[in-house]
Amino acid sequence: MPPEASPSDWVDLTFLGGLGEIGLNCLTLETADALVVVDLGLMFPEDPLLGIDIVIPDFSYLRERRDKLIGVLLTHGHEDHIGAVPFFLREFAVPVYGTPFTLALVREKLREHGLLAGAELREIRPRESLPLGPFTFEFIGVCHSIVDGVGLAVTTPQGVMVHSGDFKIDPTPVAGRRMDLNRFAHWGEVGVLALLSDSTNAERPGYTLSEREIGLTLEDLIREAEGRVIVAVFASHIHRLQQLVDIAQKCGRRVLFSGKSMVVNARLAQELGYLRLPPGLELSVGELEHLPPEETLIITTGSQGEPLSALARIALEAHRHIHIQKGDLVILSSKFIPGNERAISTVINNLYRLGAQVVYERVAAIHVSGHASQEELKLLLALTRPRYFIPIHGELRHLVRHAQLARAVGLPEERVLVAEDGCRIRFEGGEARFLEPVETGRVFVDGKGVGDVSRIVLRDRRHLASDGLVIAVAAVDPRLRKLVTEPDLITRGFALEEEHERLLTQARRIMQEILLRGLEEPNQDWLEIQAQVGKALRKLFFKTLERRPMILPLLLTL
């Protein structure tokens, strides 16, 4: 604990997302008078989230502390760290700090949302210090699968806390800037109260391969290709783009960037000096058809099989300008992210059907992770020598495995703190303890709606998707005690085949019997009759077909 600190100068770490999941990264550092947010990430929806575009953290905790919120720091430009920034800035007017490329990506997002004019974006660079309220942040350059990533050394009233950011220790990085291990070691000498470290690859032994090794494999594939080459890669992976550009130049090919995010990111990276293209190497769509196939290299989006991506449209013969030719080589230079396997397999099968040759991670070493493996994680622990260790960024299994590594290198059990979303850890008097967890959650973004899709709505969507819909319609005149129209059933996604007509006839008869009984009684509650119709039809359909369609009884009373 620094000499000037007093026991009352507590510092809280609160995790609003990113622990126990991949995505939604959001952490707060808080004192009695100030609060700083580190990262504002999103998560792409899992299969059960029907119709949801993206998921962002719940900002309720920040709304309750709006008066002491003084800034946001972004460690790098991946969506799981910056994707929620536009939604945050709709509510909060505070400065956002990030490295040049990170903020360039944020600006593009804010421009799309119409929020750029009012945003206060401030650039920071590695080894710069930023005083912010009771904190002083130093930004430490790290290697990752995107340029301009940083870790943080935060001087707080209780001591120094180090946040690794997403990192790997690459001794031969493509961009030439290695991870700044000297600064991590410096803070280890000063004394680190707590280390928060990336856990994504905590289950992987050894070291993560260098990006350059993947470049050699890609060069061999492209050099040996006799026709056109199409490479699908993450648009944010500027190091990989630079490798492909360099390979294209060596192999006598010109480069076309395809896909909206690919074109935008390549332009931003060139403007900031992170991507270097020799004059004349880049070609336009109009030039593509005039060049021999063996002289072209297309770099595109769609490595995860995203339905609207350039590669998916190419595979479906739905792209306006690019069409697969027999002999084309398509390389998916990324890993299969869990949950995307089916979509990726569909794209691969469609490409094969059109006559292309396809290379992907399961048949060749064409991708390497941007996250540290076990030996690198141990090295960072050894360099920083923290009093407390908190694994971050990963599913619970990753966090637990990382905690085991920390204990294996000598940290006492009681100083390894495994947290989850909602956990709040207070540092006071140089010691740490868990406080009562805070409410956290996920906010669903569906089109232009933010947070207006509840779990009940999602339940109904799943119900409709799995069992279909039956609308039971009839009109009655309670005064004359008669049916104005015969009961009718409208089905969607349930029973359209001829063999079900007998069942639907039976359902109409049951509905008619319920309505006629209701008409016999004066002052009948027709909402109750509707409920009876729904209950009777649900029972019939489950008993006969073992299906549970959504039943919507609509009774019109005249």
Steps between C-alpha positions, in 0.01 A plus 500: 500500500644839403604720793239766420212252500276470802281201589191696393631552141337184373508397134236270352522286188154415365454261209199586284589252225771278356541247783349160436446584133686610186388855428323782686826612663427780743684581825475797735762645734332700772575707807264697722517796259588366154426215259684400182380238251748270326361364171142495375458181300217319333420134442357348186181304564497129564252279312219524761491881467270497196500824304744678734777690319742560786515486880644779716558535876231639726603854599275519808798500738651794311171691493484482879852651519472743211620795709845353563562348156807678357618300200521186288824325399514255211778240487460417127258508209336158496120496516498320834678804644357800308170380350278652770659848487228657279225376733691627803555847349127538438466529878833620640708801396851415616837485319600175330873421489665259259790449262478650148373190317257414779347847487493492119275193522289669768458810281363287217249344739393835640463642148262216411296570815495878446691559824840617381437875534444486876767243587818590687768257375854543631801316361758337723815309409711231668721623786290813539349578840150631556393654835127440538344590834672298775657267241802524274497268199808395307440328166723203420533369144402134450486261205157374397309416184429870444736796491522761775407274792604608848507377854466734797700578812266691732631686800213511750465622860560139610789411271581405143263278305607352166250404228660288227251580224464224242855390425752243389879515519608493135881526460470557123188711446406603147477868589839499672373629838548237768309479822652749744613247761739757649212714626320202651828407672546860615166497675587164649803666659288790626246258647172381350199472729289309244550352156199451271604275212350360178385140548375406152775244432562390859426140402767493227848381603819655366522820300270649236656488153639819350300670229801469267475120498149521359629738236735231368211255456287760326785591268553137397129455425471821298824447310394151391146603399453493125186715492335772703535504880231621740595536867235553767632659819380719787489858373663626820804272464726762342814289556348222289397751233858630485633146460260434214591827330871416526440148368296634208785731403753214517278273289415757235137543599289812549268535797126569522338567839140378511229545765393823670696459824807374310504803271449741793763339727758479222448869423529603866812288549663656194413853615659433840808328356424151633443349154744567217400440138749564220361736232295317240463179699136555599242450226137600463201278433486634146858386432444150638343346190777632275785331689603135457387293802858412594574871551228575755461457876166588660497571874146478633276477803299191589743263670227411754229433241308818586187496280544849352880491469675524165621137506155363586349693210776377268430142608129547420577662161332813634799738483469772238863496388680186621407155368675173577691351208618143478852486642458790744672449835304624803683527833310554826779648711333485841391249758148362521345700784271272705143540385598591144599151383179430310500833316869460405444143381212618281722761335779245446260248345353764268849604389594140422174461307600794279838342420732681742772344712460595866763510774403557864646450845418131522702414191790752522672726755361829367398670823659571834339632815551853627489386863776378731540131581603358838873573493440862398241540775752366751762744370272799555428379853874468562574847364230683695515296826153614613372481854157401362410336173164525317454302177286687245370463144368148457245240585503366854710198399766739364497710817530194725787356296682833510452515877658154524801626302538791740501266799751276322747790472473575870206729573317404820151361463339792685656755263368345179153648448274335244218743422193489277271763353352710778788438740634800687844485659603766750864586568544673831801520727697300243266202534220375273156360572184424307202727563136419430464442125324762291221449252629440149329382188487501125318749285378372163530720192247409230508736203453850637359372828736497797379305801140470379527125438443322830565139588125443472513619139794267433309214660208567267733514200652163592151361550390621157819372337472150645123429503329755281187709545127429503253790495148397601244754375125535547234770538212473747193705585437453876178706484341268242691202642627376167818448301540768234778304325608141519827446689806506273863406555792674330830313535858599428784253538275242661258290294455555130512142374182327386528233770455770764171625360307253716681637809415859407136402445498347848656816642232719338229275647651526851521876467138519383379292797677736745351805332148356494519417870611855566207643304256304717610685813407867553772754589774265389862616532623463143865544600454188710344325200804595291726345764290181497535476122879537523528239773280248316689537170840472669386177667368359170810580296741363759298180552474438124835627363714571810543856377447823685418774250433850623119536519344843445120488551328809354131534591311793351191594700233706323 
